[in-house]
Amino acid sequence: MRAEGGTAGGETDWKGQCDALRSQLAEMTKRNNERNNYINSLFSSMEDGFFLADQAGRIVLFNRSAETLLGIHASCLFEGFEKSHNVVMSRILEECVSSRSSGARRSFAAKNEAGAELQIDISPVLSKYGEKEPLGTLAIVKDVTEKNRIETMRKDFVATVSHEFRTPLTLISGVIEMLRMYDDLPRADRNRSLEMLEIETERLKKLISELLMLSRMENRIFSSEPGPIDVEKVLGQVMAALEPLARKKGQVLKLAMSQGAAPLRGDESWFFHAIQNLVENAIKYTPAGGAIAVEAASDERELRIAVRDNGIGIAPEDMDRIFERFYRADKSRGSETGGSGLGLAIAKDIISLLNGEISVESAPGSGSVFTVRIPLSRDAG
C-alpha cells in the first residue's frame, strides 16, 4: 500500500512539474512572440530601408521601406536575387562583398527605377556573442530626394539673392564714383545720376523688405495679432495705394465688390501685402492704357478675389513656375519694372497661411486672371 501511495504521489509531483514547465514554456513563447512583434513593427515603421545579407551574399532580412525603395520582394528570401533585373540592388550587393572583404563601411548615391535619389550606407555586421564572428552586411537606404531638392533650392536662393543685391549695388557704386570724378558734371546728368541712385536704393529697400517678410512668414512671426480682417477696407487701401502707379501708365484700375463680404481671420497687414502684390504685378505687366479689375465676392463657404488684366499674359511653359521665388516669366522686363521676382511667391505664401489657394488663367497676349480662394471661418467675426 505504501508503494502504491508513493507511486501515486510521485506521479502527482511529476505531473505538477510538467504543468509548471508547460506554463513557463507558454509564457516564454508569448513573451518571445510579443518581442518579435515589437521588432517587426519597429522595422516596418522605419522610413529608411534596410536589408541584411549573410556571408554568402544571400538576403536574409529586409523591411517594407527597402521593399519600396529597392524594388525587392519576399521571394528574395527563398529564391535568391536576380541581379540583372535591378541595377541598384546589383550595385548594393557588389558593395556588400567589398565591405565584407575589407571590413570597412561603404557609401554611395544612386537612383531607383522611379527616379528617387537614394543614399546607401553599407557596413559589416558582427555577432553580438562569443568571438563576434562576421554575420554579413547591413545596407541602410535613405530617400534623399526631398533633402537634395531643398538643398538645391537653398543654394539657388543664396546665389539669386547675392545677384539681386549685387546688381543695384554695382550701379550705385558706379554712379557714386562718377559723381566723385566729375565736379563740373552738367546739371541734367547730375540729376539723372541722382534719380538712378534713388531708383536703385528703393529697389534694395523693397528687396530687403520682401526678404524680411518671407523670413517672418516662415517663422510665423506675425506683423500684428491675428484677428478679423476687414476685406472691404483692405481692398480699398490696396486700390488707393496703387492708383497713382496705374494712373502714371494711363491704366484704368477698378474695384467691384459684392455687398457685405464676410471677414477673415489672420494678419490684416499680410493680407494687404498679398493682394497688393497681385494687383501691382498686373499693373507692371499690362501695357500703358490697359485695364486692371479687382473683383471680390463671398458666400457662406469662401471668399473669392479675382485680379484681371489685359496685359502681356503668361506663356504655358512659365505657368508652373511663376510662384517660385525670384522667378520672372518675362526676364527681359525684370530690371525695367524693378521687380525682384518675389511678389507672387509672397502672395501665395500668405494666402496659404490663410488656408487658401491662388490659381491663374492666362495666355500670351490675352491677359491674366489670378483668383484667390480662402475658406471662411464661422467665428471670423
Solvent accessible surface area in square Angstrom, and as a share of the most:
residue,aa,sasa,rsa
1,M,190,0.85
2,R,226,0.83
3,A,81,0.62
4,E,117,0.52
5,G,44,0.43
6,G,49,0.47
7,T,79,0.46
8,A,56,0.44
9,G,35,0.33
10,G,38,0.37
11,E,111,0.50
12,T,92,0.54
13,D,91,0.47
14,W,167,0.59
15,K,128,0.54
16,G,39,0.38
17,Q,114,0.51
18,C,26,0.15
19,D,67,0.35
20,A,48,0.37
21,L,115,0.57
22,R,150,0.55
23,S,72,0.46
24,Q,105,0.47
25,L,116,0.58
26,A,62,0.48
27,E,74,0.33
28,M,128,0.57
29,T,66,0.38
30,K,117,0.49
31,R,157,0.57
32,N,78,0.40
33,N,83,0.43
34,E,74,0.33
35,R,160,0.58
36,N,64,0.33
37,N,88,0.45
38,Y,150,0.57
39,I,67,0.34
40,N,89,0.45
41,S,58,0.37
42,L,110,0.55
43,F,58,0.24
44,S,44,0.28
45,S,83,0.53
46,M,62,0.28
47,E,162,0.73
48,D,41,0.21
49,G,0,0.00
50,F,10,0.04
51,F,0,0.00
52,L,39,0.19
53,A,0,0.00
54,D,24,0.13
55,Q,93,0.41
56,A,68,0.53
57,G,25,0.24
58,R,151,0.55
59,I,7,0.04
60,V,69,0.40
61,L,74,0.37
62,F,33,0.14
63,N,7,0.04
64,R,159,0.58
65,S,18,0.12
66,A,0,0.00
67,E,71,0.32
68,T,105,0.61
69,L,20,0.10
70,L,4,0.02
71,G,53,0.51
72,I,3,0.02
73,H,103,0.46
74,A,58,0.45
75,S,29,0.19
76,C,9,0.05
77,L,75,0.37
78,F,169,0.70
79,E,144,0.64
80,G,41,0.39
81,F,47,0.19
82,E,100,0.45
83,K,102,0.43
84,S,89,0.57
85,H,141,0.63
86,N,16,0.08
87,V,124,0.71
88,V,13,0.08
89,M,0,0.00
90,S,18,0.12
91,R,98,0.36
92,I,0,0.00
93,L,12,0.06
94,E,98,0.44
95,E,21,0.09
96,C,0,0.00
97,V,77,0.44
98,S,40,0.26
99,S,0,0.00
100,R,56,0.20
101,S,95,0.62
102,S,72,0.47
103,G,52,0.50
104,A,48,0.38
105,R,193,0.70
106,R,89,0.32
107,S,73,0.47
108,F,20,0.08
109,A,75,0.58
110,A,25,0.19
111,K,128,0.54
112,N,23,0.12
113,E,157,0.71
114,A,97,0.75
115,G,41,0.39
116,A,18,0.14
117,E,51,0.23
118,L,1,0.00
119,Q,54,0.24
120,I,0,0.00
121,D,48,0.25
122,I,1,0.00
123,S,18,0.11
124,P,42,0.26
125,V,38,0.22
126,L,101,0.50
127,S,22,0.14
128,K,156,0.66
129,Y,161,0.61
130,G,76,0.73
131,E,150,0.67
132,K,115,0.49
133,E,109,0.49
134,P,76,0.48
135,L,91,0.45
136,G,1,0.01
137,T,0,0.00
138,L,50,0.25
139,A,0,0.00
140,I,47,0.24
141,V,0,0.00
142,K,77,0.33
143,D,75,0.39
144,V,21,0.12
145,T,51,0.30
146,E,91,0.41
147,K,141,0.60
148,N,58,0.30
149,R,122,0.45
150,I,94,0.48
151,E,66,0.30
152,T,74,0.43
153,M,106,0.47
154,R,124,0.45
155,K,116,0.49
156,D,81,0.42
157,F,66,0.27
158,V,78,0.45
159,A,63,0.49
160,T,38,0.22
161,V,24,0.14
162,S,44,0.29
163,H,104,0.47
164,E,8,0.04
165,F,49,0.21
166,R,140,0.51
167,T,54,0.31
168,P,1,0.00
169,L,92,0.46
170,T,86,0.50
171,L,69,0.34
172,I,27,0.14
173,S,67,0.43
174,G,41,0.39
175,V,8,0.05
176,I,70,0.35
177,E,87,0.39
178,M,67,0.30
179,L,31,0.16
180,R,180,0.66
181,M,126,0.56
182,Y,106,0.40
183,D,126,0.66
184,D,122,0.63
185,L,28,0.14
186,P,79,0.50
187,R,193,0.70
188,A,77,0.59
189,D,69,0.36
190,R,79,0.29
191,N,78,0.40
192,R,126,0.46
193,S,3,0.02
194,L,92,0.46
195,E,82,0.37
196,M,50,0.23
197,L,32,0.16
198,E,112,0.50
199,I,90,0.46
200,E,17,0.07
201,T,59,0.34
202,E,88,0.40
203,R,41,0.15
204,L,21,0.11
205,K,114,0.48
206,K,75,0.32
207,L,6,0.03
208,I,80,0.40
209,S,59,0.38
210,E,15,0.07
211,L,33,0.16
212,L,100,0.50
213,M,10,0.04
214,L,4,0.02
215,S,52,0.33
216,R,74,0.27
217,M,5,0.02
218,E,101,0.45
219,N,94,0.48
220,R,139,0.51
221,I,100,0.51
222,F,87,0.36
223,S,54,0.35
224,S,56,0.36
225,E,153,0.69
226,P,50,0.31
227,G,13,0.12
228,P,75,0.47
229,I,0,0.00
230,D,72,0.37
231,V,2,0.01
232,E,107,0.48
233,K,95,0.40
234,V,0,0.00
235,L,1,0.01
236,G,33,0.32
237,Q,81,0.36
238,V,1,0.00
239,M,23,0.10
240,A,73,0.57
241,A,53,0.41
242,L,10,0.05
243,E,67,0.30
244,P,66,0.42
245,L,63,0.31
246,A,1,0.01
247,R,146,0.53
248,K,173,0.73
249,K,54,0.23
250,G,48,0.46
251,Q,13,0.06
252,V,75,0.43
253,L,29,0.14
254,K,129,0.55
255,L,67,0.33
256,A,57,0.44
257,M,43,0.19
258,S,47,0.31
259,Q,176,0.78
260,G,70,0.67
261,A,18,0.14
262,A,31,0.24
263,P,52,0.33
264,L,4,0.02
265,R,107,0.39
266,G,11,0.11
267,D,5,0.03
268,E,45,0.20
269,S,44,0.28
270,W,5,0.02
271,F,0,0.00
272,F,40,0.17
273,H,55,0.25
274,A,0,0.00
275,I,0,0.00
276,Q,35,0.16
277,N,16,0.08
278,L,1,0.00
279,V,0,0.00
280,E,29,0.13
281,N,30,0.15
282,A,3,0.02
283,I,1,0.00
284,K,37,0.16
285,Y,43,0.16
286,T,0,0.00
287,P,70,0.44
288,A,81,0.63
289,G,58,0.56
290,G,7,0.07
291,A,45,0.35
292,I,1,0.00
293,A,30,0.24
294,V,1,0.00
295,E,61,0.27
296,A,5,0.04
297,A,35,0.27
298,S,30,0.20
299,D,58,0.30
300,E,168,0.75
301,R,182,0.67
302,E,39,0.17
303,L,0,0.00
304,R,72,0.26
305,I,0,0.00
306,A,13,0.10
307,V,0,0.00
308,R,106,0.39
309,D,23,0.12
310,N,88,0.45
311,G,5,0.05
312,I,60,0.31
313,G,15,0.15
314,I,17,0.09
315,A,27,0.21
316,P,101,0.64
317,E,132,0.59
318,D,17,0.09
319,M,48,0.21
320,D,137,0.71
321,R,113,0.41
322,I,8,0.04
323,F,35,0.14
324,E,74,0.33
325,R,83,0.30
326,F,22,0.09
327,Y,32,0.12
328,R,42,0.15
329,A,44,0.34
330,D,39,0.20
331,K,132,0.56
332,S,94,0.61
333,R,56,0.20
334,G,0,0.00
335,S,80,0.52
336,E,129,0.58
337,T,34,0.20
338,G,26,0.25
339,G,7,0.07
340,S,14,0.09
341,G,19,0.18
342,L,0,0.00
343,G,20,0.19
344,L,21,0.11
345,A,4,0.03
346,I,1,0.00
347,A,0,0.00
348,K,88,0.37
349,D,43,0.22
350,I,2,0.01
351,I,0,0.00
352,S,58,0.37
353,L,50,0.25
354,L,22,0.11
355,N,121,0.62
356,G,13,0.13
357,E,115,0.51
358,I,20,0.10
359,S,52,0.34
360,V,26,0.15
361,E,129,0.58
362,S,30,0.19
363,A,43,0.33
364,P,81,0.51
365,G,67,0.64
366,S,84,0.54
367,G,4,0.04
368,S,7,0.04
369,V,30,0.17
370,F,5,0.02
371,T,23,0.13
372,V,0,0.00
373,R,95,0.35
374,I,2,0.01
375,P,71,0.44
376,L,27,0.13
377,S,55,0.35
378,R,250,0.91
379,D,102,0.53
380,A,3,0.02
381,G,87,0.84
